[in-house]
């Protein structure tokens, strides 16, 4: 197994772990937590857990990082944690959960545009096709093909677009930060600054009756440990070796599939043929994103799956 396969495998595993987020959110809300406080507990406890893991694994000296890495970590905490939580929650309030979730999966388009200007990544036919399949697949998976009851407020659409932009930057800032520092350190600093910014501007502890509720904290600890702390270590480990940041959100979108599966198995949610079609499109988009699609400019007998090249973005045919 080459390094590129391992890198995309890490992101795929991280996406699968992120797919369990809804389970922990429901468990914590069942104990009296609010959405804002659930996110805050997750980030605070993740920071504490990762600090201990990093100290044991890397030692105190690992926390000495360059200025560029520190700036990337600050941006991860500010934009991809604090700001993302705010705009995504606002999008949910305006549009509803399903449509807000679908809009977040416009992130591959943002990632492709940003990566073009920052890393000069090219737009191949496979990327256009994969992004279309991914967006359609996510929409069908989440909504089942029905937008009944959705209120398309302008402010909600803007918040939805902002959430997609913030989500797309996780892989880009993570790639920059992880290029010089350990994934353990990057993940720790990510949640440190996320905790600071959410605490300063959100005051989420004021949204619950008892911030020290034992049930909330116990579920929050598991939430912070597995689908957050360990998950981000795996994610940043993969991102640090990837040469095409625009592929990251598409591969990570397997999160959406896992969330639906958990909803069916754990909460008895119904899944129809349209949802199943969406799941297949999401999985198909991950494969297509990593294909070289031949065109008339070069003879070819079929598709080739190629997970990146060493040192340069894979050029489209």
N, C-alpha and C positions, 0 to 999 in steps of 0.2 A: 504494500500500500504506500503510494508516494505521499509527499508532504501536503500537496494540494487537496487530495482526497481526505486526509486527516483534518485539514483546516475546515473544509466544508462539512465534514462529519461532526466537528465540534459545534458548529453553528446549528446544524440540524438537531443535535442532542439538546442544545440550549433552547431551541424553539419548542421541542417536545416538553421540556421542563416548564417553560413559560406557559404552556397550555394548561397547566394545573393551577394557574393563578386564580381562576374563577372559583375553584373548589375552596381555597383558603379564604377568599373574600366572603363567600357565603357563610362559611363556618364562623368567621369573626363577626360578621354582621348579625348572625344568630345569637351571639353573646352580648350584643348591644353596641357594637362598634359602628362608626360612620365610615363612609367611603374615604373621606379625607384622613381620618385617624388611622384607618387600616393601612393606607399608603405610608403614613408617617412611621407607624410602628415597624412596618416592613423595612423601611430604609434605615431607621435608627438601629434596630437589632442586627441588620445585615452589616452595618459598619462595625459594631462591637464584635460580632463573630469573626468577620474578616480580619480585624486588627489582631485578634488572638492567633488565627490561622497563619497570617503573614509573619508575625513575630516568631512563631515556632518554625515555620517553613523557611523563611528568608533571613530572619534576624533584623535587629533595629536599623542596621545600615541600609537596608533595602528601601527605606522610606526617604532616603536622600535622592531626589530626582532632579532632572534638569528643569530649567525655567520653561522650556517649550512643553515638556511633559506635564508640568504643573498647570500651565495655562489650559492644556487640553482636558485635564482632569476637572478643572474649575468649570469649563464649558460643559463637560459631561454632567456635572452635578446641577448646574444652573439651567441649562437648556433641556437636557434629556431626562432629568429627574423632576426638578421643581416646576419649570415652565410647562413641561409635558403634562404633568399631573393636573395643573391648573386648566390648560386649554382643553385637555381631553375630558375632564369633568364638566367643563362648561359646554362642550359639544354634546355630551350625554344629556345634560339638562335641556338643551335646545332641540336636539334631534332625536333623542332616544338612544338606547344602548346599541341596537343593531346597526343603525345607519352611521352612528359615530364610529363604531368598530370598522365598518366598511371603508369609511373615509381615511382611517388611519392606514389602511393598506394601499393608499395611493403613494406611500412612502418610497416604493421602488422607483417611481418616476422622479421624485425629488432627488433620490440618491444618485440616479443616473446623470441628471443635469449637474448636480454639485460635483460629482466625481469627474465629469468631463472638464470642468473648469479648474479643479484643484489637482487632479492627477492625470489629465489628458486621456481619460479612458474613452475608447471609441464606442459608437453606437452600432452594434451589429444587428442583423435581422432577427437573430435569436432573442436579443434583449427586448425589442419592440413586441415580438410575439409573446414572450414570457410575461412581460408586464401586463399585456392585455388579458392573457389567460389567468394571471394571478388576481387581478382586480375583479374580473367577472366571477372567478371561482370563489373568492372571499365573499363577494356580495351574495352569491347563491347559497353558500354554506351558512352564512349568518342569518339571512332574511328568508330563505326558502323561496325566493322569487317574489315575495310580497312586501311592499312598503306601506301596508295599511297602517294608518295612524301616525305616519311620519309627518312632522311639521317642518318644512324646509325654510326656516328663518334664515335671513341673510347672515345674521351674527353667528348662528349655529354653523353655517357652511364655512365661514371664516375661521371659527374655532376648530372645525374639523380639518381644514387645510393646514392650519398651524400645528395641529397634533401630528399630522402626517409628516410635516417638515421636521419637527422635533424628533420624531421616531427615526427618520432617515439618517439623522446626524449621529446616532449611537454608533453605528459601524464606522463612520468616517472619523469622528473624534477618537473612538476606541482604537482604530488603526494607527492613528498618529501617536497616541499616548503609549500604546503597547509596543511600538517600534523600538523604544528605548528603555522601557521599564518592564518589570515582571507583571504578568496578568494579575497576580495576587495584589500587588501594590496599586495598580491602576483601578482595580475593582474597589479596593479599600478607600482610596481617595475619592472615587466616584460617589460613594455613599456618604463619605464625610461631608463633602460640599453639598450633596443633595439634602442631608440632614440640616445643615446650617441654613440653606436658602429656604427650605420648607418651613423650618422653625421660625425664621425671621419674618417671613411674609404671609405664612398661612395660619399660624396658631391653631393647628388641627386638634390639639387637646381640649379646646373649648367646645368642640362639636359633640362630645360624649359626656354622659353623666358621671361615669367613673373611669378615668383614664388608666387606673391600676387594676382593672378587672382581671382576675386571674385567668379566666377562660380566653379572653382576648390576647393576653400576653403569651399564653402557652401555644395557642394556634399561631400567633404572630412569630414565635420563635422558630417553629417548624417552617413556616412560610419564608422567613428570613434565611434559614439555613439552606434549604434544598432548592426551591425554584427561584431563589434570588442570589444568595451569596455564592454557593457552589456553581450555580448556573452562570453567573457573570464571569467567574474564573474560567470556566470552559469556553464561554463566548469570546472573551478577550484573548484567550490562548489561540483560538481559531482565527480571529480577526487580524492578529498581529502578523500572520503569515500569508494573508490574502492580498492579491495584487489588483483585484477588481471589486471595489467597495459597493458598486451598484448591484452586485449579485447577492449581497448579504441579506437585505430585507426579504427577497423572494425565498431564499432558502429557509430563513427564520419563520416564514409565514406558515410553516407546518404547525406552529402554535395554534392557529385557528382550527385545524383539523382535530388536534388533540383535545381542545376545549369542547368541541361538539361531541366527541366520543365520551368524554367524562360526563358531560351533561346527560347523555343517554344512559350510561351505566350507573351513575351515582344519583341522578335526580329524576330519572324516568322521562326525560324530555323526548319529544317525538322528532324523528328525522324522516323526511320524505324523499322521494326520488330526486327532487330538485336539489336538496341539501347534499345528497350523495353525488350528484353530478358536479356540484361545486367542489366537494372534497377531491374528486378525481382531477378536476381542472387545477386546483392548487398544487397537488402532487405532480401533475404533468408540467406545470410551469417551472418547477424546480429542476426537472430534467431538461426542459427546453432551454432554460437559462444557461445551462452548461454544455450546450451543443454548438458545434460549428455547422452552420447551414450553408451549403454550397450555393453559389449563384452562377449566372452565365459567364462571369468573368474568369472562372476557373472550373475545369472539368472535375466532376466528382460523381461517385456512384451512390452516395448516400450520406447519412449524417455521421458525424464523429463526436463522441462525448469527450470533452477535454476540460478538465478542471484546472484552468489557469496555466500559465507558463512562468518560468522562473525569471523574475526581474522585470518582466514587461506584461502589460495587459494583452490578452489574447486578441489578435486582430481579426475582424470579421472577414469572411470570404466575399 
